[in-house]
Amino acid sequence: MTNVLNVEIDALQGGPADLPQYEGKAVLVVNVASKCGLTPQYTGLEKLQERYADRGFTVLGVPCNQFLGQEPGTAEEIAEFCSATYGVSFPLTEKVEVNGEGRHPLYERLVGFADAEGHSGDIRWNFEKFLIGRDGTVVARFSPQTEPESDAIVTAIEAQLG
């Protein structure tokens, strides 16, 4: 399996996001958007961050504007929205494409992993989730509709944290 965390990607507000710093941790990678029906999932994502951060876990939000233009903002607007509206404390990367010819290398490594229903390939919508294990490999994929605090996600995170 390929280590997902040795891909270069910038942080939302510039400079490298330094994904290798998360090696040895469990990471929930989520393509996020500010103007989506699923945007309230930021609340659950932040609760996961607060609940598990001290046990070696982080959420990593990856803004994407490929689904009906639901993340149109600048880096500053996205950061302000996430902080002011949802109190987001987890890291956010630069806005990227998750599908198509411009798919970011991070998502090139993620999309081959299938979820529990057998879906692999293209990201279906905003808030699709990938759990990266402590060794940097994908261990689970969850549909956009799966709530962050669902039993399936919590159980998968806890299994990685031991």
C-alpha positions in Angstrom: 0.0 0.0 0.0 1.1 3.5 -0.8 1.8 6.0 2.0 -0.7 8.8 1.4 1.0 11.2 3.7 4.2 11.7 1.6 2.3 13.8 -1.0 3.0 17.5 -1.3 0.1 19.8 -0.8 -0.1 23.4 0.5 -1.9 24.6 3.5 -5.0 26.7 3.0 -3.3 29.9 3.8 0.0 29.2 2.1 3.1 27.2 2.6 3.4 23.4 2.7 0.7 21.5 4.7 3.6 19.0 5.7 1.5 15.8 5.7 4.5 13.7 6.9 4.0 15.4 10.3 0.9 13.2 10.6 2.7 9.9 10.2 2.0 7.8 13.3 -1.4 9.4 13.6 -4.8 8.5 12.3 -6.1 11.1 9.8 -9.6 11.6 8.4 -9.2 13.2 5.0 -12.4 15.0 3.9 -13.1 17.0 0.8 -15.1 20.0 2.3 -17.3 22.8 0.9 -18.9 25.8 2.6 -22.1 26.0 0.5 -23.3 22.4 0.5 -26.3 20.7 2.1 -23.7 18.5 3.9 -21.7 21.5 5.2 -23.2 21.1 8.7 -20.9 18.0 8.9 -18.2 20.4 9.9 -19.8 20.3 13.4 -19.3 16.5 13.7 -15.8 16.7 12.2 -14.8 19.3 14.8 -16.2 17.1 17.5 -14.1 14.2 16.3 -11.1 16.5 16.3 -11.8 17.6 19.9 -12.5 14.1 21.1 -9.5 12.3 19.6 -6.7 14.9 18.9 -4.9 14.1 22.2 -4.8 10.4 21.2 -3.0 10.9 17.9 -5.8 11.8 15.5 -6.6 14.7 13.2 -9.2 15.6 10.6 -7.7 17.1 7.5 -10.1 19.2 5.5 -9.5 19.6 1.7 -11.6 22.3 0.1 -12.9 21.5 -3.3 -15.1 23.5 -5.7 -15.9 20.7 -8.2 -19.4 19.9 -7.1 -21.8 22.6 -8.3 -19.3 25.4 -7.3 -20.1 24.9 -3.6 -16.7 26.1 -2.4 -16.2 29.3 -4.4 -14.4 31.3 -1.7 -10.8 32.4 -1.5 -8.5 30.8 1.1 -9.2 33.7 3.5 -13.0 33.4 3.0 -12.9 29.6 3.6 -10.8 30.0 6.7 -13.0 32.7 8.1 -16.2 30.7 7.4 -14.9 27.6 9.0 -13.6 29.4 12.0 -16.5 31.7 12.6 -19.4 29.4 11.7 -18.1 26.0 13.0 -15.1 26.8 15.2 -12.9 24.5 13.1 -9.6 23.9 14.7 -8.3 21.1 12.4 -6.0 21.8 9.5 -7.2 22.7 6.0 -5.3 22.4 2.8 -5.4 24.5 -0.3 -8.4 24.1 -2.6 -7.9 21.3 -5.0 -9.6 19.2 -7.6 -10.5 15.7 -6.5 -11.7 14.3 -9.8 -10.8 14.5 -13.5 -7.6 15.4 -15.3 -6.6 18.0 -12.6 -7.1 15.6 -9.7 -4.6 16.3 -7.0 -1.9 13.6 -6.3 -3.4 13.2 -2.8 -6.7 12.1 -4.3 -4.9 10.0 -7.0 -3.7 7.8 -4.0 -7.1 7.8 -2.2 -9.6 7.0 -4.9 -8.5 3.5 -5.5 -9.7 2.4 -2.1 -13.3 1.1 -1.9 -15.8 1.9 0.8 -17.9 -0.8 2.6 -20.4 -0.8 -0.3 -17.6 -1.5 -2.8 -17.4 2.0 -4.4 -14.0 3.1 -5.5 -12.9 5.6 -8.1 -14.2 9.2 -8.4 -15.3 11.2 -5.4 -19.1 11.2 -5.4 -19.7 14.5 -3.6 -18.5 16.9 -1.0 -17.6 15.4 2.4 -16.4 12.0 1.2 -14.1 10.6 3.9 -11.0 8.5 4.0 -9.4 7.3 7.2 -5.6 7.0 7.0 -4.0 4.7 9.4 -0.9 5.3 11.5 1.2 3.8 8.7 0.0 6.3 6.2 -2.2 3.9 4.2 -6.0 4.1 3.6 -7.9 1.9 6.0 -11.5 3.0 5.3 -13.6 5.1 3.0 -17.0 6.5 3.9 -19.7 8.0 1.7 -20.5 11.7 1.8 -23.7 11.0 3.6 -22.0 9.1 6.4 -22.1 11.5 9.4 -18.7 12.1 11.0 -19.9 10.8 14.4 -21.5 7.7 13.0 -20.7 4.4 14.7 -18.9 3.2 11.5 -16.4 6.2 11.6 -16.0 6.3 15.3 -15.3 2.5 15.4 -12.8 2.8 12.6 -11.0 5.7 14.3 -10.9 3.9 17.6 -9.4 0.8 16.0 -6.6 2.9 14.6 -5.9 4.6 18.0 -5.8 1.3 19.9 
